[in-house]
Amino acid sequence: MEDGDSSREGRGKRKQKKPWSLGLYGLFQLSDGYFCDSGYRWSRNKCGTACSAFTDDNILDDIACLVKTDYWKFILKEASLVCLRTRNFFSECK
């Protein structure tokens, strides 16, 4: 059936599409595939919360999720590696 076809089967039965999501929420850009439930896709929901909890002004739940999942260790390790690569970035500045 083409888009312009007006057969009886296709009339008025369009599927509602869910809004598209990047899947990253809050200060620490937590993924909805692992840390929280956005309702847009399947999630492991390791923090047991809705992703909307990470988008408000209260960062305590964001921090609690980092601690609960040990994700803070990954962030610290990645930040340390970035700092090592840029150690001499300003060495030539006088």
C-alpha positions in Angstrom: 0.0 0.0 0.0 1.4 3.4 -0.9 1.2 6.5 1.3 -1.5 8.1 -0.8 -3.7 5.0 -0.9 -7.1 5.5 0.7 -8.2 1.9 1.2 -10.5 1.1 4.1 -7.8 -0.9 6.1 -5.4 2.0 6.4 -7.9 4.8 7.2 -7.6 6.4 10.6 -5.3 3.7 12.1 -2.0 5.4 12.4 0.3 4.2 15.2 1.2 6.8 17.8 5.0 7.1 17.8 6.7 7.7 21.1 9.0 10.8 21.2 12.6 10.1 20.3 15.0 10.1 23.2 18.8 10.5 23.4 18.6 8.3 26.4 20.9 10.4 28.7 19.6 12.1 31.7 20.7 14.4 34.5 24.0 15.9 35.6 25.9 12.7 35.0 24.2 11.8 31.7 22.9 8.5 33.0 21.6 6.1 30.3 18.0 5.0 30.2 19.2 1.7 29.0 21.0 0.9 32.2 20.3 3.3 35.1 16.7 4.4 34.9 13.3 3.9 33.2 12.4 6.5 30.6 9.4 4.5 29.1 11.0 4.8 25.6 12.9 1.5 25.6 13.8 -1.5 27.6 16.0 -0.7 30.6 17.9 -2.6 33.3 16.9 0.2 35.6 19.7 -0.4 38.1 18.7 2.6 40.1 15.1 1.7 40.3 13.8 5.1 39.3 12.2 7.0 36.5 14.7 9.0 34.4 12.7 12.2 35.0 14.0 12.1 38.6 17.5 13.0 37.1 16.3 16.0 35.3 15.1 18.1 38.2 17.1 20.5 40.5 17.6 17.9 43.1 20.9 16.1 42.4 20.8 13.8 45.5 19.0 11.1 43.6 21.6 11.4 40.8 24.4 11.0 43.3 22.6 8.1 45.0 22.4 6.3 41.7 26.1 6.8 41.0 27.0 5.4 44.5 24.5 2.4 44.2 25.9 1.3 40.8 29.6 2.2 41.4 29.4 4.3 38.2 31.4 7.0 40.0 34.5 4.8 39.8 34.2 4.7 36.0 33.7 8.5 35.8 36.7 9.1 38.1 38.9 6.7 36.0 37.9 8.3 32.7 38.5 11.8 34.1 41.9 10.8 35.4 42.9 9.4 31.9 41.8 12.6 30.3 43.9 14.6 32.8 46.9 12.4 32.1 46.6 13.0 28.3 46.5 16.8 28.8 49.2 17.0 31.5 51.6 19.1 29.4 48.9 21.0 27.5 50.0 24.4 28.8 53.7 23.6 29.3 54.8 25.9 26.5 52.8 28.8 27.8 54.8 31.5 29.6 
